Structure formats: structure tokens, C-alpha cells
């Protein structure tokens, strides 16, 4: 069976796809690319450092792991049960 609605489907999906690309995909790629550089405002320098920013964050930064642990402690015991209860309360029995 030949589908005749292909053009209409593309026409209605195009705005959603364009918005997704403009609002989510492009900024996500830009943030990742920027994280690979050492960017200074004054004086304006933009030098490529590769993944050394991530290596420094995970190995040399003494504040990252405690802050990461605090965010996990705040999320799982507090938000996860509340959100699970809310999601199950929306489902009709």
C-alpha cells in the first residue's frame, strides 16, 4: 500500500524538528566544543586544551566529588520517592 500522507507528515514534523535543533541540539554541541577550550575573557584568549579540562575536573579538583555526592544525597532520598509517587498517582487503576 502506497502512503500518500508522507508530505503532510514531514510538513507537520518539520517545525518540531527545527525547534529541537535550535533549542537543544545546537547549544549542546556548542557547550561541548567550548569545554574543549581554555576560554579567557580578559585578555580574550581561546586556546584548545582538549580533554584536559575534564581530567583536571575529575582528578585535581577537590570540590567536585563532595559537591557531586551532595547532589546525589539530595536527589535520591528526596526527589525520587516524591516523583515516583506522583507518577503512580497519575496512572488510573
Gaussian input, Z-matrix of N, CA and C with variables (Angstrom, degrees):
# hf/3-21g

backbone

0 1
 N
 C     1     B1
 C     2     B2     1     A1
 N     3     B3     2     A2     1     D1
 C     4     B4     3     A3     2     D2
 C     5     B5     4     A4     3     D3
 N     6     B6     5     A5     4     D4
 C     7     B7     6     A6     5     D5
 C     8     B8     7     A7     6     D6
 N     9     B9     8     A8     7     D7
 C    10    B10     9     A9     8     D8
 C    11    B11    10    A10     9     D9
 N    12    B12    11    A11    10    D10
 C    13    B13    12    A12    11    D11
 C    14    B14    13    A13    12    D12
 N    15    B15    14    A14    13    D13
 C    16    B16    15    A15    14    D14
 C    17    B17    16    A16    15    D15
 N    18    B18    17    A17    16    D16
 C    19    B19    18    A18    17    D17
 C    20    B20    19    A19    18    D18
 N    21    B21    20    A20    19    D19
 C    22    B22    21    A21    20    D20
 C    23    B23    22    A22    21    D21
 N    24    B24    23    A23    22    D22
 C    25    B25    24    A24    23    D23
 C    26    B26    25    A25    24    D24
 N    27    B27    26    A26    25    D25
 C    28    B28    27    A27    26    D26
 C    29    B29    28    A28    27    D27
 N    30    B30    29    A29    28    D28
 C    31    B31    30    A30    29    D29
 C    32    B32    31    A31    30    D30
 N    33    B33    32    A32    31    D31
 C    34    B34    33    A33    32    D32
 C    35    B35    34    A34    33    D33
 N    36    B36    35    A35    34    D34
 C    37    B37    36    A36    35    D35
 C    38    B38    37    A37    36    D36
 N    39    B39    38    A38    37    D37
 C    40    B40    39    A39    38    D38
 C    41    B41    40    A40    39    D39
 N    42    B42    41    A41    40    D40
 C    43    B43    42    A42    41    D41
 C    44    B44    43    A43    42    D42
 N    45    B45    44    A44    43    D43
 C    46    B46    45    A45    44    D44
 C    47    B47    46    A46    45    D45
 N    48    B48    47    A47    46    D46
 C    49    B49    48    A48    47    D47
 C    50    B50    49    A49    48    D48
 N    51    B51    50    A50    49    D49
 C    52    B52    51    A51    50    D50
 C    53    B53    52    A52    51    D51
 N    54    B54    53    A53    52    D52
 C    55    B55    54    A54    53    D53
 C    56    B56    55    A55    54    D54
 N    57    B57    56    A56    55    D55
 C    58    B58    57    A57    56    D56
 C    59    B59    58    A58    57    D57
 N    60    B60    59    A59    58    D58
 C    61    B61    60    A60    59    D59
 C    62    B62    61    A61    60    D60
 N    63    B63    62    A62    61    D61
 C    64    B64    63    A63    62    D62
 C    65    B65    64    A64    63    D63
 N    66    B66    65    A65    64    D64
 C    67    B67    66    A66    65    D65
 C    68    B68    67    A67    66    D66
 N    69    B69    68    A68    67    D67
 C    70    B70    69    A69    68    D68
 C    71    B71    70    A70    69    D69
 N    72    B72    71    A71    70    D70
 C    73    B73    72    A72    71    D71
 C    74    B74    73    A73    72    D72
 N    75    B75    74    A74    73    D73
 C    76    B76    75    A75    74    D74
 C    77    B77    76    A76    75    D75
 N    78    B78    77    A77    76    D76
 C    79    B79    78    A78    77    D77
 C    80    B80    79    A79    78    D78
 N    81    B81    80    A80    79    D79
 C    82    B82    81    A81    80    D80
 C    83    B83    82    A82    81    D81
 N    84    B84    83    A83    82    D82
 C    85    B85    84    A84    83    D83
 C    86    B86    85    A85    84    D84
 N    87    B87    86    A86    85    D85
 C    88    B88    87    A87    86    D86
 C    89    B89    88    A88    87    D87
 N    90    B90    89    A89    88    D88
 C    91    B91    90    A90    89    D89
 C    92    B92    91    A91    90    D90
 N    93    B93    92    A92    91    D91
 C    94    B94    93    A93    92    D92
 C    95    B95    94    A94    93    D93
 N    96    B96    95    A95    94    D94
 C    97    B97    96    A96    95    D95
 C    98    B98    97    A97    96    D96
 N    99    B99    98    A98    97    D97
 C   100   B100    99    A99    98    D98
 C   101   B101   100   A100    99    D99
 N   102   B102   101   A101   100   D100
 C   103   B103   102   A102   101   D101
 C   104   B104   103   A103   102   D102
 N   105   B105   104   A104   103   D103
 C   106   B106   105   A105   104   D104
 C   107   B107   106   A106   105   D105
 N   108   B108   107   A107   106   D106
 C   109   B109   108   A108   107   D107
 C   110   B110   109   A109   108   D108
 N   111   B111   110   A110   109   D109
 C   112   B112   111   A111   110   D110
 C   113   B113   112   A112   111   D111
 N   114   B114   113   A113   112   D112
 C   115   B115   114   A114   113   D113
 C   116   B116   115   A115   114   D114
 N   117   B117   116   A116   115   D115
 C   118   B118   117   A117   116   D116
 C   119   B119   118   A118   117   D117
 N   120   B120   119   A119   118   D118
 C   121   B121   120   A120   119   D119
 C   122   B122   121   A121   120   D120
 N   123   B123   122   A122   121   D121
 C   124   B124   123   A123   122   D122
 C   125   B125   124   A124   123   D123
 N   126   B126   125   A125   124   D124
 C   127   B127   126   A126   125   D125
 C   128   B128   127   A127   126   D126
 N   129   B129   128   A128   127   D127
 C   130   B130   129   A129   128   D128
 C   131   B131   130   A130   129   D129
 N   132   B132   131   A131   130   D130
 C   133   B133   132   A132   131   D131
 C   134   B134   133   A133   132   D132
 N   135   B135   134   A134   133   D133
 C   136   B136   135   A135   134   D134
 C   137   B137   136   A136   135   D135
 N   138   B138   137   A137   136   D136
 C   139   B139   138   A138   137   D137
 C   140   B140   139   A139   138   D138
 N   141   B141   140   A140   139   D139
 C   142   B142   141   A141   140   D140
 C   143   B143   142   A142   141   D141
 N   144   B144   143   A143   142   D142
 C   145   B145   144   A144   143   D143
 C   146   B146   145   A145   144   D144
 N   147   B147   146   A146   145   D145
 C   148   B148   147   A147   146   D146
 C   149   B149   148   A148   147   D147
 N   150   B150   149   A149   148   D148
 C   151   B151   150   A150   149   D149
 C   152   B152   151   A151   150   D150
 N   153   B153   152   A152   151   D151
 C   154   B154   153   A153   152   D152
 C   155   B155   154   A154   153   D153
 N   156   B156   155   A155   154   D154
 C   157   B157   156   A156   155   D155
 C   158   B158   157   A157   156   D156
 N   159   B159   158   A158   157   D157
 C   160   B160   159   A159   158   D158
 C   161   B161   160   A160   159   D159
 N   162   B162   161   A161   160   D160
 C   163   B163   162   A162   161   D161
 C   164   B164   163   A163   162   D162
 N   165   B165   164   A164   163   D163
 C   166   B166   165   A165   164   D164
 C   167   B167   166   A166   165   D165
 N   168   B168   167   A167   166   D166
 C   169   B169   168   A168   167   D167
 C   170   B170   169   A169   168   D168
 N   171   B171   170   A170   169   D169
 C   172   B172   171   A171   170   D170
 C   173   B173   172   A172   171   D171
 N   174   B174   173   A173   172   D172
 C   175   B175   174   A174   173   D173
 C   176   B176   175   A175   174   D174
 N   177   B177   176   A176   175   D175
 C   178   B178   177   A177   176   D176
 C   179   B179   178   A178   177   D177
 N   180   B180   179   A179   178   D178
 C   181   B181   180   A180   179   D179
 C   182   B182   181   A181   180   D180
 N   183   B183   182   A182   181   D181
 C   184   B184   183   A183   182   D182
 C   185   B185   184   A184   183   D183
 N   186   B186   185   A185   184   D184
 C   187   B187   186   A186   185   D185
 C   188   B188   187   A187   186   D186
 N   189   B189   188   A188   187   D187
 C   190   B190   189   A189   188   D188
 C   191   B191   190   A190   189   D189
 N   192   B192   191   A191   190   D190
 C   193   B193   192   A192   191   D191
 C   194   B194   193   A193   192   D192
 N   195   B195   194   A194   193   D193
 C   196   B196   195   A195   194   D194
 C   197   B197   196   A196   195   D195
 N   198   B198   197   A197   196   D196
 C   199   B199   198   A198   197   D197
 C   200   B200   199   A199   198   D198
 N   201   B201   200   A200   199   D199
 C   202   B202   201   A201   200   D200
 C   203   B203   202   A202   201   D201
 N   204   B204   203   A203   202   D202
 C   205   B205   204   A204   203   D203
 C   206   B206   205   A205   204   D204
 N   207   B207   206   A206   205   D205
 C   208   B208   207   A207   206   D206
 C   209   B209   208   A208   207   D207
 N   210   B210   209   A209   208   D208
 C   211   B211   210   A210   209   D209
 C   212   B212   211   A211   210   D210
 N   213   B213   212   A212   211   D211
 C   214   B214   213   A213   212   D212
 C   215   B215   214   A214   213   D213
 N   216   B216   215   A215   214   D214
 C   217   B217   216   A216   215   D215
 C   218   B218   217   A217   216   D216
 N   219   B219   218   A218   217   D217
 C   220   B220   219   A219   218   D218
 C   221   B221   220   A220   219   D219
 N   222   B222   221   A221   220   D220
 C   223   B223   222   A222   221   D221
 C   224   B224   223   A223   222   D222
 N   225   B225   224   A224   223   D223
 C   226   B226   225   A225   224   D224
 C   227   B227   226   A226   225   D225
 N   228   B228   227   A227   226   D226
 C   229   B229   228   A228   227   D227
 C   230   B230   229   A229   228   D228
 N   231   B231   230   A230   229   D229
 C   232   B232   231   A231   230   D230
 C   233   B233   232   A232   231   D231
 N   234   B234   233   A233   232   D232
 C   235   B235   234   A234   233   D233
 C   236   B236   235   A235   234   D234
 N   237   B237   236   A236   235   D235
 C   238   B238   237   A237   236   D236
 C   239   B239   238   A238   237   D237
 N   240   B240   239   A239   238   D238
 C   241   B241   240   A240   239   D239
 C   242   B242   241   A241   240   D240
 N   243   B243   242   A242   241   D241
 C   244   B244   243   A243   242   D242
 C   245   B245   244   A244   243   D243
 N   246   B246   245   A245   244   D244
 C   247   B247   246   A246   245   D245
 C   248   B248   247   A247   246   D246
 N   249   B249   248   A248   247   D247
 C   250   B250   249   A249   248   D248
 C   251   B251   250   A250   249   D249
 N   252   B252   251   A251   250   D250
 C   253   B253   252   A252   251   D251
 C   254   B254   253   A253   252   D252
 N   255   B255   254   A254   253   D253
 C   256   B256   255   A255   254   D254
 C   257   B257   256   A256   255   D255
 N   258   B258   257   A257   256   D256
 C   259   B259   258   A258   257   D257
 C   260   B260   259   A259   258   D258
 N   261   B261   260   A260   259   D259
 C   262   B262   261   A261   260   D260
 C   263   B263   262   A262   261   D261
 N   264   B264   263   A263   262   D262
 C   265   B265   264   A264   263   D263
 C   266   B266   265   A265   264   D264
 N   267   B267   266   A266   265   D265
 C   268   B268   267   A267   266   D266
 C   269   B269   268   A268   267   D267
 N   270   B270   269   A269   268   D268
 C   271   B271   270   A270   269   D269
 C   272   B272   271   A271   270   D270
 N   273   B273   272   A272   271   D271
 C   274   B274   273   A273   272   D272
 C   275   B275   274   A274   273   D273
 N   276   B276   275   A275   274   D274
 C   277   B277   276   A276   275   D275
 C   278   B278   277   A277   276   D276

   B1=1.4430
   B2=1.5225
   B3=1.2829
   B4=1.4588
   B5=1.5276
   B6=1.3209
   B7=1.4611
   B8=1.5211
   B9=1.3285
   B10=1.4522
   B11=1.5168
   B12=1.3303
   B13=1.4601
   B14=1.5198
   B15=1.3094
   B16=1.4619
   B17=1.5158
   B18=1.3059
   B19=1.4634
   B20=1.5134
   B21=1.3426
   B22=1.4615
   B23=1.5210
   B24=1.3212
   B25=1.4681
   B26=1.5302
   B27=1.3274
   B28=1.4628
   B29=1.5214
   B30=1.3210
   B31=1.4550
   B32=1.5298
   B33=1.3259
   B34=1.4574
   B35=1.5251
   B36=1.3189
   B37=1.4632
   B38=1.5216
   B39=1.3079
   B40=1.4662
   B41=1.5251
   B42=1.3360
   B43=1.4723
   B44=1.5320
   B45=1.3261
   B46=1.4654
   B47=1.5226
   B48=1.3131
   B49=1.4672
   B50=1.5235
   B51=1.3092
   B52=1.4682
   B53=1.5251
   B54=1.3323
   B55=1.4649
   B56=1.5221
   B57=1.3276
   B58=1.4588
   B59=1.5197
   B60=1.3019
   B61=1.4687
   B62=1.5178
   B63=1.3378
   B64=1.4647
   B65=1.5293
   B66=1.3234
   B67=1.4562
   B68=1.5239
   B69=1.3284
   B70=1.4596
   B71=1.5262
   B72=1.3028
   B73=1.4671
   B74=1.5300
   B75=1.3190
   B76=1.4649
   B77=1.5275
   B78=1.3492
   B79=1.4685
   B80=1.5211
   B81=1.3312
   B82=1.4612
   B83=1.5261
   B84=1.2994
   B85=1.4733
   B86=1.5243
   B87=1.3304
   B88=1.4655
   B89=1.5306
   B90=1.3213
   B91=1.4717
   B92=1.5257
   B93=1.3247
   B94=1.4641
   B95=1.5240
   B96=1.3154
   B97=1.4664
   B98=1.5230
   B99=1.3342
   B100=1.4632
   B101=1.5231
   B102=1.3266
   B103=1.4666
   B104=1.5297
   B105=1.2966
   B106=1.4633
   B107=1.5269
   B108=1.3226
   B109=1.4566
   B110=1.5229
   B111=1.3323
   B112=1.4604
   B113=1.5174
   B114=1.3232
   B115=1.4643
   B116=1.5159
   B117=1.3321
   B118=1.4662
   B119=1.5246
   B120=1.3289
   B121=1.4629
   B122=1.5259
   B123=1.3289
   B124=1.4640
   B125=1.5113
   B126=1.2691
   B127=1.4599
   B128=1.5253
   B129=1.2934
   B130=1.4627
   B131=1.5245
   B132=1.3284
   B133=1.4680
   B134=1.5138
   B135=1.2983
   B136=1.4511
   B137=1.5213
   B138=1.3426
   B139=1.4641
   B140=1.5218
   B141=1.3156
   B142=1.4650
   B143=1.5165
   B144=1.3442
   B145=1.4596
   B146=1.5175
   B147=1.3094
   B148=1.4609
   B149=1.5221
   B150=1.3237
   B151=1.4594
   B152=1.5221
   B153=1.3304
   B154=1.4625
   B155=1.5258
   B156=1.3318
   B157=1.4666
   B158=1.5272
   B159=1.3345
   B160=1.4595
   B161=1.5233
   B162=1.3307
   B163=1.4691
   B164=1.5208
   B165=1.3169
   B166=1.4659
   B167=1.5289
   B168=1.3087
   B169=1.4617
   B170=1.5207
   B171=1.3254
   B172=1.4621
   B173=1.5227
   B174=1.3259
   B175=1.4661
   B176=1.5241
   B177=1.3197
   B178=1.4661
   B179=1.5265
   B180=1.3118
   B181=1.4589
   B182=1.5274
   B183=1.3321
   B184=1.4633
   B185=1.5203
   B186=1.3106
   B187=1.4629
   B188=1.5171
   B189=1.3393
   B190=1.4646
   B191=1.5184
   B192=1.3332
   B193=1.4659
   B194=1.5237
   B195=1.3425
   B196=1.4694
   B197=1.5335
   B198=1.3215
   B199=1.4617
   B200=1.5179
   B201=1.3132
   B202=1.4635
   B203=1.5242
   B204=1.3365
   B205=1.4633
   B206=1.5189
   B207=1.3316
   B208=1.4619
   B209=1.5270
   B210=1.2973
   B211=1.4641
   B212=1.5244
   B213=1.3376
   B214=1.4634
   B215=1.5226
   B216=1.3341
   B217=1.4615
   B218=1.5208
   B219=1.3125
   B220=1.4619
   B221=1.5204
   B222=1.3191
   B223=1.4607
   B224=1.5222
   B225=1.3198
   B226=1.4568
   B227=1.5271
   B228=1.3256
   B229=1.4630
   B230=1.5267
   B231=1.3207
   B232=1.4552
   B233=1.5271
   B234=1.3084
   B235=1.4524
   B236=1.5175
   B237=1.3078
   B238=1.4537
   B239=1.5272
   B240=1.3385
   B241=1.4711
   B242=1.5307
   B243=1.3083
   B244=1.4625
   B245=1.5161
   B246=1.3250
   B247=1.4524
   B248=1.5211
   B249=1.3232
   B250=1.4646
   B251=1.5183
   B252=1.3374
   B253=1.4625
   B254=1.5259
   B255=1.3073
   B256=1.4565
   B257=1.5237
   B258=1.3314
   B259=1.4533
   B260=1.5203
   B261=1.3360
   B262=1.4671
   B263=1.5193
   B264=1.3264
   B265=1.4639
   B266=1.5245
   B267=1.3291
   B268=1.4564
   B269=1.5302
   B270=1.3127
   B271=1.4675
   B272=1.5287
   B273=1.3216
   B274=1.4765
   B275=1.5335
   B276=1.2960
   B277=1.4711
   B278=1.5019
   A1=108.88
   A2=116.51
   A3=121.64
   A4=109.59
   A5=115.35
   A6=119.91
   A7=109.22
   A8=116.15
   A9=121.42
   A10=112.36
   A11=117.98
   A12=121.53
   A13=113.41
   A14=118.87
   A15=121.64
   A16=113.31
   A17=117.55
   A18=120.92
   A19=112.03
   A20=116.53
   A21=120.30
   A22=111.33
   A23=116.25
   A24=119.81
   A25=109.95
   A26=116.23
   A27=120.22
   A28=111.20
   A29=117.02
   A30=120.70
   A31=111.46
   A32=117.43
   A33=120.12
   A34=112.94
   A35=118.03
   A36=120.39
   A37=113.36
   A38=117.96
   A39=121.45
   A40=113.49
   A41=121.11
   A42=118.87
   A43=112.87
   A44=117.06
   A45=119.66
   A46=110.89
   A47=116.65
   A48=120.00
   A49=111.62
   A50=116.91
   A51=120.56
   A52=110.44
   A53=117.32
   A54=120.10
   A55=111.48
   A56=117.23
   A57=120.61
   A58=110.99
   A59=116.16
   A60=120.22
   A61=110.71
   A62=117.34
   A63=120.54
   A64=112.82
   A65=117.64
   A66=120.51
   A67=112.77
   A68=118.06
   A69=119.81
   A70=113.26
   A71=117.65
   A72=120.74
   A73=112.96
   A74=117.73
   A75=120.41
   A76=111.50
   A77=120.17
   A78=118.40
   A79=113.52
   A80=117.73
   A81=120.07
   A82=111.06
   A83=117.30
   A84=121.18
   A85=109.99
   A86=117.10
   A87=120.05
   A88=111.61
   A89=117.40
   A90=120.35
   A91=109.98
   A92=117.53
   A93=119.60
   A94=111.18
   A95=117.77
   A96=120.80
   A97=110.23
   A98=117.28
   A99=120.80
   A100=110.92
   A101=117.96
   A102=119.94
   A103=112.40
   A104=117.45
   A105=120.93
   A106=112.59
   A107=117.52
   A108=122.37
   A109=110.13
   A110=115.27
   A111=121.81
   A112=106.16
   A113=114.96
   A114=121.06
   A115=109.25
   A116=116.82
   A117=123.17
   A118=108.69
   A119=115.78
   A120=119.26
   A121=112.32
   A122=116.31
   A123=120.27
   A124=109.98
   A125=123.36
   A126=126.10
   A127=109.88
   A128=116.80
   A129=121.28
   A130=110.04
   A131=115.46
   A132=121.56
   A133=108.51
   A134=115.54
   A135=122.87
   A136=106.66
   A137=116.92
   A138=120.43
   A139=110.38
   A140=115.30
   A141=121.38
   A142=109.40
   A143=116.79
   A144=121.06
   A145=111.85
   A146=118.49
   A147=121.88
   A148=111.81
   A149=116.09
   A150=121.22
   A151=113.08
   A152=118.09
   A153=119.58
   A154=111.88
   A155=118.31
   A156=119.86
   A157=110.60
   A158=116.63
   A159=120.41
   A160=111.10
   A161=116.95
   A162=120.15
   A163=109.68
   A164=116.96
   A165=120.93
   A166=110.69
   A167=118.17
   A168=121.63
   A169=111.30
   A170=117.75
   A171=120.81
   A172=113.65
   A173=118.59
   A174=119.46
   A175=114.12
   A176=118.53
   A177=120.46
   A178=113.94
   A179=118.61
   A180=121.03
   A181=109.76
   A182=116.07
   A183=120.77
   A184=112.59
   A185=118.78
   A186=121.35
   A187=113.19
   A188=119.07
   A189=121.25
   A190=112.55
   A191=117.96
   A192=120.10
   A193=112.99
   A194=120.73
   A195=117.70
   A196=113.05
   A197=117.20
   A198=119.87
   A199=110.46
   A200=117.38
   A201=121.02
   A202=110.43
   A203=116.99
   A204=120.75
   A205=112.07
   A206=116.97
   A207=120.15
   A208=111.56
   A209=116.62
   A210=118.79
   A211=111.06
   A212=117.33
   A213=119.66
   A214=110.81
   A215=116.27
   A216=120.42
   A217=110.04
   A218=117.13
   A219=120.40
   A220=111.33
   A221=117.93
   A222=119.23
   A223=112.74
   A224=116.71
   A225=119.09
   A226=113.88
   A227=121.01
   A228=118.03
   A229=113.66
   A230=118.49
   A231=119.97
   A232=113.45
   A233=117.37
   A234=120.66
   A235=113.50
   A236=117.98
   A237=119.73
   A238=112.66
   A239=121.05
   A240=119.08
   A241=112.41
   A242=116.80
   A243=119.81
   A244=111.42
   A245=116.99
   A246=120.06
   A247=111.74
   A248=116.93
   A249=120.02
   A250=110.76
   A251=117.56
   A252=120.57
   A253=110.03
   A254=116.57
   A255=120.19
   A256=110.91
   A257=117.25
   A258=120.24
   A259=111.69
   A260=117.57
   A261=119.23
   A262=111.59
   A263=118.21
   A264=119.30
   A265=111.73
   A266=117.34
   A267=119.99
   A268=112.40
   A269=116.20
   A270=120.40
   A271=109.31
   A272=117.34
   A273=118.27
   A274=111.15
   A275=115.12
   A276=120.35
   A277=110.05
   D1=126.44
   D2=-178.78
   D3=-83.58
   D4=132.36
   D5=-178.13
   D6=-89.12
   D7=126.94
   D8=-177.80
   D9=-99.62
   D10=-7.79
   D11=-174.46
   D12=-95.10
   D13=9.08
   D14=-176.66
   D15=-59.66
   D16=-39.92
   D17=179.49
   D18=-67.48
   D19=-40.03
   D20=178.70
   D21=-68.02
   D22=-38.47
   D23=178.91
   D24=-62.67
   D25=-45.81
   D26=178.34
   D27=-63.55
   D28=-37.91
   D29=-179.66
   D30=-64.48
   D31=-40.20
   D32=-179.35
   D33=-81.19
   D34=-25.94
   D35=177.44
   D36=-82.18
   D37=-23.75
   D38=-175.92
   D39=-58.31
   D40=-46.68
   D41=179.88
   D42=-61.59
   D43=-40.01
   D44=178.98
   D45=-65.45
   D46=-41.47
   D47=178.79
   D48=-66.19
   D49=-40.51
   D50=178.95
   D51=-64.50
   D52=-44.41
   D53=178.11
   D54=-63.25
   D55=-40.94
   D56=177.82
   D57=-59.99
   D58=-44.76
   D59=-179.46
   D60=-65.71
   D61=-44.13
   D62=-176.85
   D63=-71.31
   D64=-37.66
   D65=-173.28
   D66=-92.60
   D67=-29.91
   D68=-174.69
   D69=-114.71
   D70=-55.17
   D71=-169.77
   D72=-68.28
   D73=-48.25
   D74=-178.14
   D75=-64.37
   D76=-47.95
   D77=177.03
   D78=-61.64
   D79=-34.85
   D80=178.48
   D81=-63.57
   D82=-43.92
   D83=178.24
   D84=-66.27
   D85=-40.58
   D86=-179.70
   D87=-64.61
   D88=-39.28
   D89=178.28
   D90=-65.54
   D91=-42.16
   D92=179.16
   D93=-64.72
   D94=-43.88
   D95=179.62
   D96=-63.81
   D97=-41.94
   D98=179.57
   D99=-64.73
   D100=-32.12
   D101=179.86
   D102=-68.52
   D103=-15.16
   D104=178.09
   D105=-86.98
   D106=1.04
   D107=-178.26
   D108=-119.94
   D109=155.65
   D110=170.78
   D111=-98.80
   D112=104.12
   D113=-173.11
   D114=-105.63
   D115=122.02
   D116=177.19
   D117=-118.60
   D118=138.47
   D119=179.93
   D120=-79.32
   D121=-45.97
   D122=-179.58
   D123=-126.35
   D124=118.45
   D125=-14.68
   D126=-69.27
   D127=150.49
   D128=-174.45
   D129=-67.35
   D130=103.69
   D131=176.88
   D132=-126.24
   D133=148.02
   D134=-176.70
   D135=-143.00
   D136=84.05
   D137=-175.56
   D138=-107.72
   D139=138.57
   D140=-179.13
   D141=-75.28
   D142=127.24
   D143=178.20
   D144=-122.65
   D145=-3.52
   D146=178.60
   D147=69.19
   D148=-138.69
   D149=-177.64
   D150=-88.53
   D151=11.12
   D152=-178.97
   D153=-66.19
   D154=-26.73
   D155=174.60
   D156=-62.45
   D157=-41.82
   D158=179.71
   D159=-71.10
   D160=-39.53
   D161=177.55
   D162=-61.61
   D163=-44.00
   D164=178.47
   D165=-63.92
   D166=-40.97
   D167=-179.48
   D168=-63.15
   D169=-45.41
   D170=-174.39
   D171=-82.82
   D172=-21.79
   D173=-175.24
   D174=-112.91
   D175=-37.64
   D176=-171.76
   D177=-103.36
   D178=-20.60
   D179=-176.85
   D180=-82.13
   D181=117.62
   D182=-176.70
   D183=-79.73
   D184=-12.17
   D185=-178.22
   D186=-94.13
   D187=-19.94
   D188=-172.48
   D189=-64.09
   D190=-52.89
   D191=-174.22
   D192=-66.83
   D193=-40.14
   D194=174.60
   D195=-63.33
   D196=-39.56
   D197=178.31
   D198=-67.31
   D199=-39.78
   D200=177.30
   D201=-62.71
   D202=-41.99
   D203=177.23
   D204=-63.73
   D205=-40.88
   D206=177.87
   D207=-62.00
   D208=-39.12
   D209=179.58
   D210=-68.26
   D211=-33.50
   D212=177.21
   D213=-70.06
   D214=-39.70
   D215=178.65
   D216=-64.89
   D217=-35.43
   D218=-179.91
   D219=-75.43
   D220=-32.01
   D221=-174.80
   D222=-80.16
   D223=-56.46
   D224=-169.85
   D225=-65.06
   D226=-50.66
   D227=-178.45
   D228=-72.14
   D229=-27.39
   D230=-174.70
   D231=-96.02
   D232=-53.05
   D233=-171.71
   D234=-85.38
   D235=-37.85
   D236=-175.34
   D237=-62.67
   D238=-46.60
   D239=177.59
   D240=-64.58
   D241=-41.07
   D242=179.23
   D243=-62.36
   D244=-45.50
   D245=-178.98
   D246=-68.88
   D247=-35.85
   D248=176.83
   D249=-65.55
   D250=-42.31
   D251=177.67
   D252=-62.83
   D253=-42.52
   D254=-178.84
   D255=-64.51
   D256=-42.46
   D257=-179.87
   D258=-65.95
   D259=-40.04
   D260=179.15
   D261=-73.10
   D262=-27.43
   D263=178.67
   D264=-73.14
   D265=-21.33
   D266=178.29
   D267=-78.54
   D268=-22.33
   D269=-177.45
   D270=-79.54
   D271=121.60
   D272=178.76
   D273=-71.10
   D274=141.84
   D275=-178.50
   D276=-89.85

